[in-house]
Amino acid sequence: MNENYETLLVKTDTFEPFVLCLALGTLEAIKSEIWSTEAGIWTIGRPNFLDELEKMNVSEETKNILVEFDELNALQDLVSEDDFNEKLSKIEQNIKKRLEDFSGSFWSAKWANENS
């Protein structure tokens, strides 16, 4: 199957809050059971996504939060439902806490085909 991609350009100094917002939305979809826990592996947890964070100067704190998305599917099979939901809540709290550091820096992005 041929995959098609569009290019979204994210302003360098707003990349970290952008990624945190992506993670928060993905987590919400998982918590709401709209997406399975496999979404963590195939979105935020993908190596080609995580590996780029180093180049984008994303903090270690944020990278440590995002790495947990790769483990959600396995964790769900290993722990009780209550413990799993507690883990999801902890990840959500960590994302929100980290986003507080960017409370005055909203992310800025544009599509590559935009003129301005």
Secondary structure, DSSP 8 states (H G I E B T S, - for coil): -------EEE-GGGHHHHHHHHHHHHHHHHHTTSS-THHHHHTTT-HHHHHHHHHTT--HHHHHHHHGGGGHHHHHHHS-HHHHHHHHHHHHHHHHHHHHTTTT----EEETT---
